[in-house]
Amino acid sequence: MITSMVYWFNGQRYEAEIRERQEAIADYNEKISKWLDPALLEYLGDNLFRLSIVPVNALSEVRTEITYVN
């Protein structure tokens, strides 16, 4: 279970909120359409996760920190 996620995008720190999947996906897609800088961490099952952060270009610096309890 994920307990926290923090990411840094070009030196700015963002702390994630843990939310229900459908609500999180809808908010992520809304932010993409408004050209904001969202991130989405999804649990895919069997200790497999997918992290989406947009937009990221070649000159961007992105760092993530994920904390979970097994």
N, C-alpha and C positions, 0 to 999 in steps of 0.2 A: 504494500500500500504506500503510495506517495504521500509524504507528510509535508513537503515544501519544495518549491522550485524558485530559483532566482536566476535571472540572466542579465548580462550587461551587453548593451548594444552601443558601440562607439563611445564607451566610457560612461553611459547612463545606466543606472541600476533599476531593474524592474523586478518586483516581487509578485509571483503568481497567486491567484485565488484558486482554491480547490472547489470545483462546481460539478453539477450533473453534466453528463456528456452532451446531451442535446442543447442545453443552454449555453455551454462553453463553445460548441461548434457554431451556433447561431451568432454569438457575440464576435467570435473570431472572423467569420465571413462578413459581418457588418463592418468591422474595422478595416478589413481588406478593401472593401468597396469604397471606403472613405479615405484611403491612402494613409491610414495610421500604421503604427509599427506593432502589430500583434504577435503573440506567440501562443501555440497550442500544444500541450503535451497530452497524448492519448494513450490509454492502456489498451493493448491489442490482445492480451491474454498470454498465459504461459511466461510471465516475466518479460514480455516484449512491449516496448513503448515506442511511440513515434513522436518526435518533436518537430514542429513546423514554426519557423520564424521568418517573417517576410517584412519588407524586402531586404535582401542581403546582396550587396554587390562586392566586387573584388576588393574594394578599398575599405570595406567595413570590418570592424573587429567585433566578434561575438564570442561570449564566454557564458557557459551555463553551469549551474550547480543544482543538482537534484538530490534530495534526501528521501530515502524510503525505508520502511521497516518490512523485513521479509517474514 
